[in-house]
Amino acid sequence: MIEMHKKQIEWFKLKLGVSDYTVAWIGFIKGVALGLLIYHFFIS
């Protein structure tokens, strides 16, 4: 399972031509956006 995920990330990086650092930022931004949506719809 972990190896499959690593291969998917490598494919994504090669397809978009981005670095590990960029992938980390994309993950961070997605997490913040999801957190804000959950907060908006379920908490407030």
RACOR-V226878 format. One record per helix or strand of 3 or more residues. SS is the DSSP state (@ for helix, = for strand). FROM is the first residue (numbers start at 1). TO is the last residue. Records with the same first field share a line. If there is no record, write none. Layout:
SS = FROM-TO, FROM-TO
This chain:
@ = 2-16, 20-43
